[in-house]
């Protein structure tokens, strides 16, 4: 999950201050719901860059627009065919085994976010997230585990509007992210079931 755990080498941080991540399916909005023009994309990034640089936590992420929690997000993932029932069940069991888990942990929208490359809080959250996500035992969707990571490390996020971008719901080559989309494992040459041959 390079978008969350992207800076593995400190050499990158010498040239960067903040990193802004944006899903390829998202497009900047030019007008609000009332038809009023919105600030330009660059000025919005500059505003958040200043906010993130001077914040205590060093990152800003929008809360999910549907105000979901971890426990309400898991059934939605199943309903929209974003993961297998086995992964959902394994994740639910894992969450309930954690002493500090609560059903009301809010979900964040990870379509876009910004973080300071020197943020210790971001590094701790992303390392904790990656240490569990990379085992490929829990769900493929990042939002529930990321939300729990923030909760577990008692690390809130700076506020970021959740309506700055519209989701075109399409990916590379017009790929559609629709309900009922069939899940297929990606198998690379030299692997068996996605696992590297030894």
WOGI-V229498 format. One record per residue. RES is the residue in one small letter. D_CENTER is the distance of its C-alpha to the mean C-alpha in Angstrom with 1 decimal. Layout:
BEGIN
RES;D_CENTER + RES;D_CENTER
END
This chain:
BEGIN
x;8.8 + x;10.2 + x;7.5 + x;6.8 + x;10.4 + x;12.1 + x;15.2 + x;17.4 + x;20.6 + x;21.8 + x;23.9 + x;21.1 + x;20.9 + x;24.5 + x;23.9 + x;20.6 + x;20.0 + x;16.5 + x;13.8 + x;12.2 + x;9.4 + x;10.0 + x;9.5 + x;13.1 + x;13.7 + x;13.4 + x;16.7 + x;17.8 + x;19.8 + x;23.4 + x;24.8 + x;23.8 + x;24.8 + x;28.3 + x;28.8 + x;28.8 + x;27.5 + x;24.3 + x;24.2 + x;23.6 + x;20.3 + x;21.6 + x;23.0 + x;19.7 + x;18.0 + x;21.1 + x;21.0 + x;17.5 + x;18.5 + x;21.4 + x;19.6 + x;17.1 + x;20.0 + x;22.1 + x;19.8 + x;20.2 + x;16.6 + x;15.9 + x;12.5 + x;11.6 + x;8.7 + x;9.9 + x;10.6 + x;10.3 + x;13.6 + x;15.0 + x;15.0 + x;14.0 + x;14.1 + x;13.1 + x;16.5 + x;16.5 + x;13.2 + x;14.7 + x;17.7 + x;15.9 + x;14.1 + x;17.6 + x;19.2 + x;17.3 + x;17.9 + x;14.3 + x;15.5 + x;18.8 + x;20.7 + x;21.3 + x;17.7 + x;17.1 + x;20.4 + x;19.7 + x;16.4 + x;18.3 + x;21.2 + x;19.2 + x;17.7 + x;21.2 + x;22.7 + x;20.8 + x;23.3 + x;21.0 + x;19.0 + x;19.5 + x;19.0 + x;18.0 + x;14.8 + x;12.8 + x;9.4 + x;7.1 + x;6.2 + x;3.2 + x;6.3 + x;7.6 + x;8.1 + x;11.0 + x;12.2 + x;15.8 + x;16.6 + x;19.1 + x;17.1 + x;18.1 + x;15.7 + x;12.6 + x;14.4 + x;15.2 + x;11.8 + x;10.3 + x;13.7 + x;13.7 + x;10.4 + x;11.7 + x;15.2 + x;14.3 + x;11.8 + x;14.2 + x;17.1 + x;16.0 + x;17.6 + x;14.9 + x;12.8 + x;11.1 + x;8.2 + x;5.3 + x;5.2 + x;8.8 + x;9.1 + x;6.7 + x;8.8 + x;11.8 + x;11.3 + x;11.6 + x;14.4 + x;16.1 + x;16.4 + x;17.4 + x;15.2 + x;14.4 + x;12.7 + x;14.7 + x;14.9 + x;13.6 + x;14.9 + x;12.8 + x;15.5 + x;15.8 + x;14.9 + x;16.1 + x;14.5 + x;17.2 + x;15.9 + x;17.2 + x;16.3 + x;18.8 + x;22.3 + x;21.6 + x;19.7 + x;18.9 + x;16.1 + x;18.5 + x;19.4 + x;21.4 + x;20.0 + x;21.5 + x;19.4 + x;21.1 + x;20.6 + x;20.6 + x;23.7 + x;24.5 + x;28.1 + x;29.2 + x;27.0 + x;27.8 + x;25.2 + x;22.5 + x;24.0 + x;26.0 + x;29.7 + x;31.5
END
